[in-house]
Amino acid sequence: MSDTTLSALILGLLEGATEFIPVSSTGHILLAGHFLGFESAGKTFEVVIQLGAVLAILGVYAAKIGQTIAGLPNDPQARRFAGSVLVAFLPAVVVGVLAHDFIKNVLFESPRLIASMLILGGIVLLVVDRLPLTPRHHAADRFPLPMAFGIGVIQCFAMIPGVSRSGATIVGALAFGADKRAAAEFSFFLSMPTMAGAFAYDLYKNRDILDWSALGEIAVGFAAAFVAAILVVRWLLGYVSQHGYALFGWWRIIVGSVVLAALTAGY
């Protein structure tokens, strides 16, 4: 296995393993790529492997998605659930389109910013996880529309690399009264349009500079992200229901601190 293929495998596993847990998959991918010396023209690799994680979550929740779609004409609960996900998705559309170039060309190029956001987000996650919150919402498909919109607004902070899309939406849902399992599950459902939209928009914006010459590495990363994401999603709901999010908060702080130390040392 070549060094490039091995790097693609590592990055694909990282994408799938971290996309749906509150540790920032983008931050991990960008930092790992920095230290591995892995780059792809037009960020083709980074864009396409995200689709592997999207397909994984679609596969895990295929029955629920099919049931919701089938119920849209006649089931008010199905329409309410679909509407809540759509309402939560809309703020990211507006901010993502307006700030896309600044995010990609400025924020994504700062390893120190990413590491700092990992640490800050870890602290926030630890604090929220220990707050004596009283959950009022126990089903991800029954969140009120104003609550869903609030979660969507908070999700926009995740456009800063290192913040974490899942971390922002989970913290937002917990703050609005969701229990820990429902917060994670709503984050999963919201990830589908958010990640698919980001994938399509990135592909469009970079259409003239995309480099498809390294299809082998892209395929390796895509497959690794798909498999890792399926395993993590199936594990995560049971884990957070029993143990909360402290593990991920500490992980963020440790990784961010190690990266800052490495960057300070000149790596």
LOBA-725738 format. One record per residue (C-alpha): x, y, z. Coordinates in pm, whole numbers, padded with zeros to 5 digits, always signed. Each point is the difference from the previous one (the first is absolute). Layout:
N
XYZ
...
// end
This chain:
267
+00000+00000+00000
+00143+00338-00103
+00037+00287+00246
-00272+00194-00184
-00245-00290+00018
+00077-00052+00369
-00064+00370+00064
-00329-00025-00191
-00101-00300+00214
+00087+00181+00323
-00188+00315-00103
-00303-00200-00114
-00016-00186+00331
+00035+00331+00185
-00283+00156-00203
-00239-00287+00067
+00099-00042+00364
-00030+00368+00091
-00279+00135-00223
-00285-00085+00236
+00170+00041+00337
+00056+00350+00145
+00374+00024-00064
+00010+00174-00344
+00067-00229-00294
+00111+00297-00210
+00250+00104+00265
+00141-00351+00025
+00025-00040-00377
+00170+00335-00055
+00245-00051+00285
+00079-00358-00102
+00050+00110-00361
+00235+00275+00123
+00222-00239+00194
-00018-00277-00262
+00086+00245-00277
-00309-00110-00193
-00154+00246-00246
-00248-00037-00285
-00063+00251-00275
-00322+00186+00058
-00048-00199+00322
-00156-00275-00218
+00087-00273+00247
-00137+00183+00304
-00321+00087-00185
-00077-00347-00136
+00074-00209+00310
-00266+00199+00189
-00253-00164-00230
+00103-00336+00146
-00112+00116+00344
-00325+00141-00146
-00082-00333-00163
+00078-00181+00326
-00255+00201+00199
-00255-00043-00282
+00053-00375+00019
-00035-00019+00378
-00322+00204+00000
-00143-00122-00332
-00315-00142+00164
-00073+00319+00196
+00064+00218-00305
-00223-00217-00218
-00276+00004+00261
+00017+00380+00028
-00009+00054-00376
-00290-00243-00041
-00193+00178+00275
+00042+00356-00130
-00334+00011-00191
-00217-00121+00290
+00196-00007+00328
+00030+00334+00188
+00280-00141+00218
+00205-00095-00307
-00047+00351-00144
+00094+00156+00333
+00319-00205+00021
+00102+00075-00358
-00081+00366+00058
+00212+00017+00315
+00304-00140-00183
-00054+00242-00289
-00038+00299+00234
+00318-00099+00184
+00185-00034-00332
-00089+00343-00142
+00235+00221+00209
+00300-00203-00119
-00109+00054-00362
+00000+00377+00039
+00324+00029+00198
+00176-00268-00207
-00071+00172-00331
+00092+00348+00127
+00319-00100+00181
+00118-00301-00206
+00314+00155-00148
+00114+00155+00330
-00053-00328+00184
+00186-00211-00257
+00282+00239-00086
+00070+00156+00341
-00133-00204+00291
+00088-00340-00150
+00363+00106-00040
+00067+00064+00371
+00102-00309+00202
+00038+00215+00313
-00359+00121-00029
-00123-00357-00045
+00192-00124+00305
-00123+00293+00209
-00360-00069-00099
+00042-00366+00093
+00107+00102+00350
-00269+00265+00041
-00270-00234-00129
+00119-00273+00235
-00037+00231+00297
-00350+00101-00112
-00098-00366-00043
+00125-00089+00350
-00188+00293+00157
-00329-00073-00180
+00026-00372+00074
+00023+00073+00374
-00275+00261+00020
-00309-00114+00195
-00224+00027-00307
-00350-00146+00013
-00084-00163-00336
-00342+00084-00140
+00036-00155-00345
+00071-00371-00030
-00067-00071-00368
+00204+00151-00283
-00298-00003-00235
-00214+00212+00233
+00212+00311+00052
-00205+00324-00028
+00079+00214-00305
+00141+00296+00201
+00234-00241+00179
+00110-00151-00332
+00070+00346-00141
+00207+00089+00308
+00206-00317-00044
+00051+00096-00365
+00128+00343+00094
+00246-00152+00247
+00112-00246-00269
+00134+00296-00200
+00283+00042+00253
+00130-00336-00125
+00109+00165-00324
+00304+00104+00200
+00224-00308-00037
+00058-00170+00331
-00337+00095+00149
-00181-00317-00121
-00336-00013-00174
-00123-00287+00216
+00143+00166+00312
-00180+00329-00070
-00335-00165-00076
+00022-00235+00299
+00089+00282+00240
-00281+00210-00149
-00254-00279+00037
+00106-00069+00360
-00027+00370+00085
-00352+00009-00147
-00113-00294+00213
+00071-00318-00197
+00128-00308+00177
+00345-00128-00099
-00119-00275-00234
-00256+00220-00179
+00261+00276-00039
+00239-00241-00174
-00273-00149-00218
-00129+00339-00120
+00362+00089-00082
+00015-00313-00218
-00315+00094-00192
+00110+00362-00042
+00336-00119-00133
-00167-00151-00309
-00113+00321-00175
+00286+00203+00150
+00278-00230-00119
-00168-00076-00333
-00046+00372-00061
+00359+00079+00096
+00124-00280-00226
-00202+00123-00299
+00098+00365+00054
+00371-00082+00045
-00011-00211-00314
-00160+00288-00192
+00238+00268+00131
+00307-00211-00079
-00126-00146-00329
+00278+00162-00205
+00291-00115+00217
-00112-00342+00122
+00267-00263-00049
-00141-00347-00069
+00337-00152-00091
+00039-00165+00342
-00317-00210-00023
+00168-00289+00182
+00069+00207+00311
-00347+00158-00018
-00162-00345-00015
+00203-00121+00300
-00093+00305+00206
-00367-00020-00104
-00032-00367+00097
+00185+00049+00329
-00224+00296+00093
-00314-00198-00084
+00091-00302+00213
+00132+00202+00295
-00308+00226+00005
-00241-00295+00010
+00182-00153+00297
+00016+00329+00192
-00366+00092-00054
-00118-00340+00121
+00217+00030+00312
-00047+00365+00089
-00367+00014+00104
+00039-00275+00257
+00320+00150+00135
-00124+00357+00052
-00325-00123+00156
+00202-00161+00280
+00317+00211+00023
-00067+00343-00150
+00256+00205-00196
+00290+00048+00242
+00224-00245-00188
-00023+00209-00315
+00064+00322+00188
+00322-00137+00149
+00102-00144-00339
-00035+00342-00162
+00207+00169+00270
+00277-00261-00020
+00019+00002-00382
-00011+00379-00018
+00272+00036+00264
+00228-00254-00169
-00043+00173-00336
+00076+00344+00145
+00312-00141+00165
+00110-00162-00328
-00058+00320-00197
+00193+00201+00258
+00286-00248-00033
+00006+00066-00376
-00171-00307-00140
// end
